[in-house]
Amino acid sequence: MSRMMLRQMKKNQRGTIVAVKQGGELGRRIRDMGLVPGTEITIRGRAPLYDPVALRVMGSVLTLRNNEADFIEVEVQPET
């Protein structure tokens, strides 16, 4: 499996969060949304200008701006 930042993932790609590489208020906000290491995510889509990105997390859909997604490292599952 390969690792990349969430921003680099493509539509319908799945992965598991490995790390949130941001502290402070933004890091806390990301973690409060349930985006913590070990959480599985699936990219659902992107806005026309590629910002924000929509992802499925624990049965819900969240949107993140690219500048927030840049701090989330994901281990991507191989495509089947």
Biopython code that builds the backbone (N, CA, C, O; Angstrom):
import numpy as np
from Bio.PDB.StructureBuilder import StructureBuilder

atoms = [
    (1, "MET", "N", (0.840, -1.193, 0.000)),
    (1, "MET", "CA", (0.000, 0.000, 0.000)),
    (1, "MET", "C", (0.874, 1.242, 0.000)),
    (1, "MET", "O", (1.969, 1.251, 0.564)),
    (2, "SER", "N", (0.382, 2.274, -0.632)),
    (2, "SER", "CA", (1.152, 3.513, -0.682)),
    (2, "SER", "C", (0.507, 4.569, 0.217)),
    (2, "SER", "O", (-0.675, 4.488, 0.553)),
    (3, "ARG", "N", (1.304, 5.547, 0.591)),
    (3, "ARG", "CA", (0.821, 6.649, 1.424)),
    (3, "ARG", "C", (0.835, 7.936, 0.614)),
    (3, "ARG", "O", (1.713, 8.161, -0.219)),
    (4, "MET", "N", (-0.159, 8.771, 0.881)),
    (4, "MET", "CA", (-0.230, 10.088, 0.244)),
    (4, "MET", "C", (-1.088, 10.991, 1.110)),
    (4, "MET", "O", (-1.739, 10.538, 2.051)),
    (5, "MET", "N", (-1.079, 12.245, 0.788)),
    (5, "MET", "CA", (-1.932, 13.184, 1.501)),
    (5, "MET", "C", (-3.341, 13.096, 0.911)),
    (5, "MET", "O", (-3.504, 12.838, -0.281)),
    (6, "LEU", "N", (-4.338, 13.308, 1.735)),
    (6, "LEU", "CA", (-5.727, 13.160, 1.321)),
    (6, "LEU", "C", (-6.035, 13.989, 0.072)),
    (6, "LEU", "O", (-6.810, 13.550, -0.778)),
    (7, "ARG", "N", (-5.455, 15.149, -0.049)),
    (7, "ARG", "CA", (-5.700, 16.020, -1.200)),
    (7, "ARG", "C", (-5.357, 15.341, -2.525)),
    (7, "ARG", "O", (-5.965, 15.662, -3.546)),
    (8, "GLN", "N", (-4.403, 14.416, -2.536)),
    (8, "GLN", "CA", (-3.938, 13.778, -3.757)),
    (8, "GLN", "C", (-4.798, 12.584, -4.186)),
    (8, "GLN", "O", (-4.620, 12.057, -5.284)),
    (9, "MET", "N", (-5.709, 12.166, -3.341)),
    (9, "MET", "CA", (-6.525, 10.999, -3.667)),
    (9, "MET", "C", (-7.530, 11.315, -4.772)),
    (9, "MET", "O", (-7.958, 12.456, -4.944)),
    (10, "LYS", "N", (-7.893, 10.271, -5.514)),
    (10, "LYS", "CA", (-8.835, 10.413, -6.623)),
    (10, "LYS", "C", (-10.219, 9.932, -6.198)),
    (10, "LYS", "O", (-10.369, 9.241, -5.190)),
    (11, "LYS", "N", (-11.225, 10.309, -6.983)),
    (11, "LYS", "CA", (-12.597, 9.926, -6.710)),
    (11, "LYS", "C", (-12.712, 8.405, -6.595)),
    (11, "LYS", "O", (-12.111, 7.669, -7.377)),
    (12, "ASN", "N", (-13.478, 7.949, -5.625)),
    (12, "ASN", "CA", (-13.742, 6.541, -5.308)),
    (12, "ASN", "C", (-12.538, 5.801, -4.735)),
    (12, "ASN", "O", (-12.616, 4.594, -4.508)),
    (13, "GLN", "N", (-11.439, 6.489, -4.500)),
    (13, "GLN", "CA", (-10.282, 5.847, -3.885)),
    (13, "GLN", "C", (-10.548, 5.708, -2.389)),
    (13, "GLN", "O", (-11.148, 6.583, -1.764)),
    (14, "ARG", "N", (-10.085, 4.581, -1.825)),
    (14, "ARG", "CA", (-10.299, 4.302, -0.403)),
    (14, "ARG", "C", (-8.966, 4.251, 0.325)),
    (14, "ARG", "O", (-7.926, 3.956, -0.265)),
    (15, "GLY", "N", (-9.018, 4.541, 1.598)),
    (15, "GLY", "CA", (-7.802, 4.468, 2.386)),
    (15, "GLY", "C", (-8.088, 4.583, 3.873)),
    (15, "GLY", "O", (-9.230, 4.749, 4.299)),
    (16, "THR", "N", (-7.020, 4.489, 4.644)),
    (16, "THR", "CA", (-7.096, 4.592, 6.100)),
    (16, "THR", "C", (-6.192, 5.735, 6.548)),
    (16, "THR", "O", (-5.038, 5.822, 6.129)),
    (17, "ILE", "N", (-6.711, 6.597, 7.385)),
    (17, "ILE", "CA", (-5.923, 7.720, 7.888)),
    (17, "ILE", "C", (-4.782, 7.183, 8.741)),
    (17, "ILE", "O", (-4.989, 6.361, 9.633)),
    (18, "VAL", "N", (-3.577, 7.662, 8.452)),
    (18, "VAL", "CA", (-2.376, 7.256, 9.182)),
    (18, "VAL", "C", (-1.982, 8.331, 10.194)),
    (18, "VAL", "O", (-1.589, 8.018, 11.317)),
    (19, "ALA", "N", (-2.090, 9.606, 9.791)),
    (19, "ALA", "CA", (-1.665, 10.696, 10.674)),
    (19, "ALA", "C", (-2.358, 11.997, 10.293)),
    (19, "ALA", "O", (-2.687, 12.231, 9.130)),
    (20, "VAL", "N", (-2.569, 12.838, 11.302)),
    (20, "VAL", "CA", (-3.006, 14.218, 11.088)),
    (20, "VAL", "C", (-1.809, 15.068, 11.471)),
    (20, "VAL", "O", (-1.447, 15.154, 12.644)),
    (21, "LYS", "N", (-1.198, 15.695, 10.477)),
    (21, "LYS", "CA", (0.065, 16.397, 10.681)),
    (21, "LYS", "C", (-0.148, 17.892, 10.909)),
    (21, "LYS", "O", (0.469, 18.736, 10.259)),
    (22, "GLN", "N", (-1.031, 18.186, 11.841)),
    (22, "GLN", "CA", (-1.310, 19.578, 12.175)),
    (22, "GLN", "C", (-1.732, 19.638, 13.631)),
    (22, "GLN", "O", (-2.523, 18.815, 14.092)),
    (23, "GLY", "N", (-1.215, 20.590, 14.332)),
    (23, "GLY", "CA", (-1.607, 20.805, 15.722)),
    (23, "GLY", "C", (-2.507, 22.016, 15.815)),
    (23, "GLY", "O", (-3.054, 22.478, 14.814)),
    (24, "GLY", "N", (-2.654, 22.514, 16.996)),
    (24, "GLY", "CA", (-3.417, 23.738, 17.213)),
    (24, "GLY", "C", (-4.896, 23.585, 16.908)),
    (24, "GLY", "O", (-5.437, 22.479, 16.905)),
    (25, "GLU", "N", (-5.537, 24.712, 16.654)),
    (25, "GLU", "CA", (-6.979, 24.762, 16.430)),
    (25, "GLU", "C", (-7.399, 23.947, 15.208)),
    (25, "GLU", "O", (-8.385, 23.212, 15.275)),
    (26, "LEU", "N", (-6.677, 24.059, 14.098)),
    (26, "LEU", "CA", (-7.037, 23.315, 12.889)),
    (26, "LEU", "C", (-6.917, 21.812, 13.113)),
    (26, "LEU", "O", (-7.810, 21.061, 12.721)),
    (27, "GLY", "N", (-5.840, 21.366, 13.729)),
    (27, "GLY", "CA", (-5.670, 19.948, 14.021)),
    (27, "GLY", "C", (-6.770, 19.413, 14.923)),
    (27, "GLY", "O", (-7.264, 18.305, 14.714)),
    (28, "ARG", "N", (-7.152, 20.188, 15.916)),
    (28, "ARG", "CA", (-8.229, 19.778, 16.816)),
    (28, "ARG", "C", (-9.547, 19.676, 16.062)),
    (28, "ARG", "O", (-10.312, 18.732, 16.262)),
    (29, "ARG", "N", (-9.811, 20.650, 15.193)),
    (29, "ARG", "CA", (-11.054, 20.640, 14.418)),
    (29, "ARG", "C", (-11.130, 19.425, 13.499)),
    (29, "ARG", "O", (-12.183, 18.800, 13.374)),
    (30, "ILE", "N", (-10.001, 19.091, 12.851)),
    (30, "ILE", "CA", (-9.955, 17.920, 11.978)),
    (30, "ILE", "C", (-10.250, 16.657, 12.784)),
    (30, "ILE", "O", (-11.040, 15.817, 12.352)),
    (31, "ARG", "N", (-9.627, 16.521, 13.940)),
    (31, "ARG", "CA", (-9.847, 15.341, 14.790)),
    (31, "ARG", "C", (-11.275, 15.289, 15.331)),
    (31, "ARG", "O", (-11.852, 14.209, 15.454)),
    (32, "ASP", "N", (-11.843, 16.447, 15.654)),
    (32, "ASP", "CA", (-13.222, 16.493, 16.151)),
    (32, "ASP", "C", (-14.227, 16.003, 15.111)),
    (32, "ASP", "O", (-15.308, 15.537, 15.471)),
    (33, "MET", "N", (-13.886, 16.102, 13.840)),
    (33, "MET", "CA", (-14.760, 15.613, 12.768)),
    (33, "MET", "C", (-14.672, 14.099, 12.614)),
    (33, "MET", "O", (-15.373, 13.520, 11.783)),
    (34, "GLY", "N", (-13.821, 13.453, 13.403)),
    (34, "GLY", "CA", (-13.672, 12.011, 13.323)),
    (34, "GLY", "C", (-12.540, 11.566, 12.424)),
    (34, "GLY", "O", (-12.385, 10.373, 12.163)),
    (35, "LEU", "N", (-11.750, 12.507, 11.948)),
    (35, "LEU", "CA", (-10.633, 12.190, 11.056)),
    (35, "LEU", "C", (-9.392, 11.935, 11.898)),
    (35, "LEU", "O", (-8.522, 12.795, 12.033)),
    (36, "VAL", "N", (-9.331, 10.746, 12.455)),
    (36, "VAL", "CA", (-8.233, 10.343, 13.339)),
    (36, "VAL", "C", (-7.559, 9.101, 12.759)),
    (36, "VAL", "O", (-8.171, 8.380, 11.971)),
    (37, "PRO", "N", (-6.311, 8.843, 13.139)),
    (37, "PRO", "CA", (-5.626, 7.649, 12.638)),
    (37, "PRO", "C", (-6.442, 6.378, 12.877)),
    (37, "PRO", "O", (-7.011, 6.167, 13.948)),
    (38, "GLY", "N", (-6.477, 5.536, 11.832)),
    (38, "GLY", "CA", (-7.230, 4.290, 11.883)),
    (38, "GLY", "C", (-8.600, 4.374, 11.245)),
    (38, "GLY", "O", (-9.247, 3.347, 11.038)),
    (39, "THR", "N", (-9.059, 5.581, 10.928)),
    (39, "THR", "CA", (-10.380, 5.769, 10.333)),
    (39, "THR", "C", (-10.323, 5.517, 8.826)),
    (39, "THR", "O", (-9.440, 6.031, 8.138)),
    (40, "GLU", "N", (-11.267, 4.725, 8.319)),
    (40, "GLU", "CA", (-11.343, 4.460, 6.879)),
    (40, "GLU", "C", (-12.151, 5.553, 6.206)),
    (40, "GLU", "O", (-13.165, 6.012, 6.732)),
    (41, "ILE", "N", (-11.682, 5.967, 5.023)),
    (41, "ILE", "CA", (-12.367, 7.015, 4.258)),
    (41, "ILE", "C", (-12.472, 6.586, 2.798)),
    (41, "ILE", "O", (-11.715, 5.737, 2.327)),
    (42, "THR", "N", (-13.426, 7.190, 2.095)),
    (42, "THR", "CA", (-13.583, 7.015, 0.653)),
    (42, "THR", "C", (-13.832, 8.390, 0.053)),
    (42, "THR", "O", (-14.672, 9.141, 0.547)),
    (43, "ILE", "N", (-13.114, 8.721, -0.999)),
    (43, "ILE", "CA", (-13.329, 10.005, -1.675)),
    (43, "ILE", "C", (-14.595, 9.891, -2.513)),
    (43, "ILE", "O", (-14.694, 9.014, -3.371)),
    (44, "ARG", "N", (-15.555, 10.764, -2.271)),
    (44, "ARG", "CA", (-16.833, 10.728, -2.984)),
    (44, "ARG", "C", (-16.856, 11.652, -4.181)),
    (44, "ARG", "O", (-17.572, 11.381, -5.144)),
    (45, "GLY", "N", (-16.100, 12.726, -4.155)),
    (45, "GLY", "CA", (-16.101, 13.651, -5.284)),
    (45, "GLY", "C", (-15.404, 14.953, -4.934)),
    (45, "GLY", "O", (-14.935, 15.167, -3.816)),
    (46, "ARG", "N", (-15.360, 15.811, -5.941)),
    (46, "ARG", "CA", (-14.741, 17.125, -5.779)),
    (46, "ARG", "C", (-15.610, 18.175, -6.463)),
    (46, "ARG", "O", (-16.355, 17.879, -7.398)),
    (47, "ALA", "N", (-15.500, 19.377, -5.987)),
    (47, "ALA", "CA", (-16.200, 20.492, -6.610)),
    (47, "ALA", "C", (-15.577, 20.766, -7.985)),
    (47, "ALA", "O", (-14.474, 20.294, -8.258)),
    (48, "PRO", "N", (-16.256, 21.512, -8.845)),
    (48, "PRO", "CA", (-15.729, 21.762, -10.199)),
    (48, "PRO", "C", (-14.305, 22.314, -10.243)),
    (48, "PRO", "O", (-13.571, 21.997, -11.179)),
    (49, "LEU", "N", (-13.891, 23.114, -9.284)),
    (49, "LEU", "CA", (-12.529, 23.642, -9.281)),
    (49, "LEU", "C", (-11.632, 22.844, -8.331)),
    (49, "LEU", "O", (-10.580, 23.326, -7.912)),
    (50, "TYR", "N", (-12.062, 21.605, -7.992)),
    (50, "TYR", "CA", (-11.317, 20.654, -7.152)),
    (50, "TYR", "C", (-11.187, 21.069, -5.692)),
    (50, "TYR", "O", (-10.375, 20.495, -4.967)),
    (51, "ASP", "N", (-11.951, 22.036, -5.251)),
    (51, "ASP", "CA", (-11.909, 22.449, -3.859)),
    (51, "ASP", "C", (-13.313, 22.877, -3.465)),
    (51, "ASP", "O", (-13.811, 23.844, -4.042)),
    (52, "PRO", "N", (-13.977, 22.239, -2.538)),
    (52, "PRO", "CA", (-13.490, 21.252, -1.587)),
    (52, "PRO", "C", (-13.595, 19.822, -2.114)),
    (52, "PRO", "O", (-14.057, 19.576, -3.228)),
    (53, "VAL", "N", (-13.146, 18.884, -1.266)),
    (53, "VAL", "CA", (-13.230, 17.460, -1.544)),
    (53, "VAL", "C", (-14.269, 16.861, -0.588)),
    (53, "VAL", "O", (-14.300, 17.191, 0.597)),
    (54, "ALA", "N", (-15.122, 15.972, -1.127)),
    (54, "ALA", "CA", (-16.133, 15.297, -0.306)),
    (54, "ALA", "C", (-15.653, 13.886, -0.012)),
    (54, "ALA", "O", (-15.187, 13.182, -0.908)),
    (55, "LEU", "N", (-15.767, 13.474, 1.243)),
    (55, "LEU", "CA", (-15.344, 12.135, 1.604)),
    (55, "LEU", "C", (-16.349, 11.473, 2.522)),
    (55, "LEU", "O", (-17.028, 12.135, 3.307)),
    (56, "ARG", "N", (-16.433, 10.152, 2.413)),
    (56, "ARG", "CA", (-17.316, 9.375, 3.284)),
    (56, "ARG", "C", (-16.503, 8.877, 4.458)),
    (56, "ARG", "O", (-15.458, 8.247, 4.295)),
    (57, "VAL", "N", (-17.008, 9.177, 5.656)),
    (57, "VAL", "CA", (-16.352, 8.791, 6.905)),
    (57, "VAL", "C", (-17.416, 8.268, 7.854)),
    (57, "VAL", "O", (-18.360, 8.984, 8.187)),
    (58, "MET", "N", (-17.272, 7.030, 8.290)),
    (58, "MET", "CA", (-18.182, 6.431, 9.271)),
    (58, "MET", "C", (-19.649, 6.631, 8.902)),
    (58, "MET", "O", (-20.460, 6.958, 9.768)),
    (59, "GLY", "N", (-20.000, 6.442, 7.641)),
    (59, "GLY", "CA", (-21.388, 6.538, 7.202)),
    (59, "GLY", "C", (-21.881, 7.937, 6.908)),
    (59, "GLY", "O", (-23.034, 8.105, 6.510)),
    (60, "SER", "N", (-21.050, 8.946, 7.090)),
    (60, "SER", "CA", (-21.432, 10.331, 6.806)),
    (60, "SER", "C", (-20.547, 10.898, 5.706)),
    (60, "SER", "O", (-19.465, 10.378, 5.435)),
    (61, "VAL", "N", (-21.013, 11.961, 5.079)),
    (61, "VAL", "CA", (-20.209, 12.642, 4.075)),
    (61, "VAL", "C", (-19.751, 13.981, 4.643)),
    (61, "VAL", "O", (-20.560, 14.777, 5.120)),
    (62, "LEU", "N", (-18.438, 14.219, 4.585)),
    (62, "LEU", "CA", (-17.837, 15.477, 5.031)),
    (62, "LEU", "C", (-17.184, 16.150, 3.840)),
    (62, "LEU", "O", (-16.801, 15.488, 2.875)),
    (63, "THR", "N", (-17.058, 17.445, 3.907)),
    (63, "THR", "CA", (-16.271, 18.158, 2.907)),
    (63, "THR", "C", (-15.125, 18.867, 3.609)),
    (63, "THR", "O", (-15.283, 19.407, 4.704)),
    (64, "LEU", "N", (-13.976, 18.855, 2.960)),
    (64, "LEU", "CA", (-12.786, 19.529, 3.466)),
    (64, "LEU", "C", (-12.201, 20.394, 2.370)),
    (64, "LEU", "O", (-12.220, 20.024, 1.196)),
    (65, "ARG", "N", (-11.691, 21.524, 2.750)),
    (65, "ARG", "CA", (-10.938, 22.336, 1.796)),
    (65, "ARG", "C", (-9.587, 21.675, 1.575)),
    (65, "ARG", "O", (-9.100, 20.937, 2.431)),
    (66, "ASN", "N", (-8.991, 21.941, 0.429)),
    (66, "ASN", "CA", (-7.700, 21.333, 0.114)),
    (66, "ASN", "C", (-6.630, 21.716, 1.130)),
    (66, "ASN", "O", (-5.762, 20.904, 1.452)),
    (67, "ASN", "N", (-6.683, 22.948, 1.638)),
    (67, "ASN", "CA", (-5.655, 23.340, 2.615)),
    (67, "ASN", "C", (-5.802, 22.569, 3.926)),
    (67, "ASN", "O", (-4.837, 22.473, 4.683)),
    (68, "GLU", "N", (-6.981, 22.019, 4.213)),
    (68, "GLU", "CA", (-7.159, 21.145, 5.373)),
    (68, "GLU", "C", (-6.740, 19.717, 5.035)),
    (68, "GLU", "O", (-6.117, 19.039, 5.851)),
    (69, "ALA", "N", (-7.083, 19.265, 3.833)),
    (69, "ALA", "CA", (-6.751, 17.904, 3.398)),
    (69, "ALA", "C", (-5.247, 17.701, 3.269)),
    (69, "ALA", "O", (-4.768, 16.568, 3.324)),
    (70, "ASP", "N", (-4.504, 18.780, 3.099)),
    (70, "ASP", "CA", (-3.042, 18.698, 2.981)),
    (70, "ASP", "C", (-2.374, 18.172, 4.249)),
    (70, "ASP", "O", (-1.221, 17.744, 4.193)),
    (71, "PHE", "N", (-3.060, 18.193, 5.383)),
    (71, "PHE", "CA", (-2.468, 17.774, 6.648)),
    (71, "PHE", "C", (-2.824, 16.346, 7.039)),
    (71, "PHE", "O", (-2.401, 15.875, 8.095)),
    (72, "ILE", "N", (-3.601, 15.643, 6.200)),
    (72, "ILE", "CA", (-4.067, 14.303, 6.545)),
    (72, "ILE", "C", (-3.361, 13.279, 5.659)),
    (72, "ILE", "O", (-3.552, 13.258, 4.443)),
    (73, "GLU", "N", (-2.546, 12.432, 6.283)),
    (73, "GLU", "CA", (-1.820, 11.393, 5.551)),
    (73, "GLU", "C", (-2.655, 10.113, 5.562)),
    (73, "GLU", "O", (-3.173, 9.698, 6.598)),
    (74, "VAL", "N", (-2.772, 9.492, 4.374)),
    (74, "VAL", "CA", (-3.630, 8.326, 4.203)),
    (74, "VAL", "C", (-2.837, 7.182, 3.581)),
    (74, "VAL", "O", (-2.022, 7.394, 2.684)),
    (75, "GLU", "N", (-3.083, 5.974, 4.066)),
    (75, "GLU", "CA", (-2.549, 4.771, 3.433)),
    (75, "GLU", "C", (-3.630, 4.286, 2.482)),
    (75, "GLU", "O", (-4.701, 3.855, 2.909)),
    (76, "VAL", "N", (-3.340, 4.361, 1.190)),
    (76, "VAL", "CA", (-4.343, 4.089, 0.154)),
    (76, "VAL", "C", (-4.418, 2.600, -0.126)),
    (76, "VAL", "O", (-3.401, 1.918, -0.256)),
    (77, "GLN", "N", (-5.657, 2.108, -0.217)),
    (77, "GLN", "CA", (-5.869, 0.702, -0.558)),
    (77, "GLN", "C", (-5.709, 0.520, -2.066)),
    (77, "GLN", "O", (-6.119, 1.385, -2.840)),
    (78, "PRO", "N", (-5.120, -0.595, -2.486)),
    (78, "PRO", "CA", (-4.969, -0.833, -3.925)),
    (78, "PRO", "C", (-6.333, -0.936, -4.596)),
    (78, "PRO", "O", (-7.282, -1.474, -4.026)),
    (79, "GLU", "N", (-6.414, -0.418, -5.799)),
    (79, "GLU", "CA", (-7.681, -0.471, -6.547)),
    (79, "GLU", "C", (-7.918, -1.890, -7.010)),
    (79, "GLU", "O", (-6.999, -2.607, -7.406)),
    (80, "THR", "N", (-9.216, -2.281, -6.946)),
    (80, "THR", "CA", (-9.571, -3.649, -7.351)),
    (80, "THR", "C", (-10.299, -3.660, -8.659)),
    (80, "THR", "O", (-10.672, -4.726, -9.149)),
]
sb = StructureBuilder()
sb.init_structure("model")
sb.init_model(0)
sb.init_chain("A")
sb.init_seg("    ")
for serial, (resi, resn, name, xyz) in enumerate(atoms, 1):
    if name == "N":
        sb.init_residue(resn, " ", resi, " ")
    sb.init_atom(name, np.array(xyz, "f"), 0.0, 1.0, " ", f" {name:<3s}", serial, name[0])
structure = sb.get_structure()
